[in-house]
Amino acid sequence: MEKKRIESFEDLLVWQKGIVLVKQIYLVTSEGRLNKDFGLRDQLQRAAVSIPTNIAEGFERYSRKEYLLFLNIAKGSAGEVRSLLRVALEVGYLDKATYDQLRNRALELSRCYLANQIRALKAAN
């Protein structure tokens, strides 16, 4: 099977997975009590949006070193999303099933896709 050439950040699976997480976060934060907690809602949305946005910004830079920096920032934002989801669970804004699903998606994005992208770039040096 022929691998598709990566021509833009939109071609990156890691970016695509980040967009899926953002969409899910926006859907969850648009309803219920979490929708009315503007501070937590907005912080959760910003942290989620930060993941694919940093991947895109890093990809558009001209140096591998800068791309790695932005991938690490995206990885940190994935951790922030997990922390904020836990807060939402603890205060009763999310049920356990929704929390688990979103947390697992953020964890997979961080541990698999972002970590693999970072490792691959470091190995290419």
C-alpha positions in Angstrom: 0.0 0.0 0.0 1.3 3.4 -1.0 1.6 6.0 1.8 -0.1 9.3 1.1 2.4 12.2 0.9 2.0 14.7 3.7 1.5 18.1 2.0 -0.2 20.1 4.7 -1.0 19.7 8.4 -4.5 18.7 7.4 -3.0 15.5 6.0 -1.6 14.5 9.5 -3.5 11.9 11.3 -2.5 13.5 14.7 -4.1 16.8 13.6 -7.2 15.0 12.4 -7.5 13.2 15.7 -7.2 16.5 17.5 -10.0 18.0 15.5 -12.3 15.0 16.5 -11.5 15.7 20.1 -12.3 19.4 19.7 -15.6 18.6 18.1 -16.5 16.2 21.0 -15.5 18.8 23.6 -17.6 21.4 21.9 -20.6 19.1 21.8 -20.3 18.2 25.5 -19.8 21.8 26.6 -22.8 23.0 24.6 -25.3 21.4 27.0 -26.1 20.9 30.6 -24.6 22.6 33.6 -21.1 22.6 32.0 -22.5 25.0 29.4 -23.4 27.5 32.1 -20.0 27.4 33.9 -18.4 29.9 31.5 -14.9 29.7 33.0 -14.6 25.9 33.0 -16.3 25.6 29.6 -14.2 28.2 27.9 -10.9 26.8 29.4 -11.8 23.3 28.3 -12.6 24.5 24.8 -9.4 26.6 24.6 -7.3 23.7 25.8 -8.9 21.3 23.3 -8.5 23.8 20.4 -4.9 24.4 21.4 -4.0 20.8 20.5 -4.6 20.8 16.7 -3.8 24.5 16.5 -0.3 23.9 17.9 0.2 20.9 15.6 -0.7 23.1 12.6 1.4 26.1 13.7 4.4 23.8 14.3 4.0 22.1 11.0 4.0 25.4 9.2 7.3 26.4 10.7 10.5 26.0 8.8 12.4 24.0 11.4 12.1 20.6 12.9 13.1 22.0 16.3 10.2 24.4 16.3 7.8 21.7 15.1 8.9 19.5 18.0 8.3 22.4 20.4 4.8 22.9 19.2 4.0 19.2 19.3 5.2 19.3 23.0 2.9 22.2 23.7 0.0 20.3 22.1 0.9 17.3 24.3 0.7 19.6 27.3 -2.7 20.9 26.2 -3.9 17.3 26.0 -2.9 16.9 29.6 -4.8 20.1 30.5 -7.9 18.8 28.8 -7.7 15.6 30.9 -7.3 17.7 34.1 -10.3 19.9 33.2 -12.4 16.9 32.3 -11.7 15.5 35.8 -12.8 18.8 37.4 -16.0 18.6 35.4 -16.5 15.1 36.6 -15.8 15.9 40.2 -18.3 18.8 40.3 -21.0 16.7 38.7 -21.0 18.3 35.2 -20.1 15.1 33.4 -21.3 11.6 34.0 -18.6 8.9 34.3 -19.2 7.3 30.9 -18.7 10.7 29.1 -15.7 11.5 31.2 -14.1 8.1 30.5 -14.7 8.4 26.8 -13.3 11.9 26.5 -10.4 11.2 28.8 -9.5 8.1 26.9 -9.6 10.0 23.6 -7.3 12.7 25.0 -5.0 10.1 26.5 -4.8 8.2 23.2 -4.1 11.4 21.3 -1.3 12.3 23.8 0.3 8.9 24.3 -0.1 7.4 20.9 -0.4 10.0 18.2 1.5 13.0 19.6 4.2 10.8 21.3 4.7 8.8 18.1 5.0 12.0 16.0 7.6 13.4 18.5 9.6 10.2 18.5 9.6 10.0 14.7 10.9 13.5 14.4 13.6 13.0 17.0 14.6 9.7 15.3 14.9 11.5 11.9 17.7 13.8 13.3 
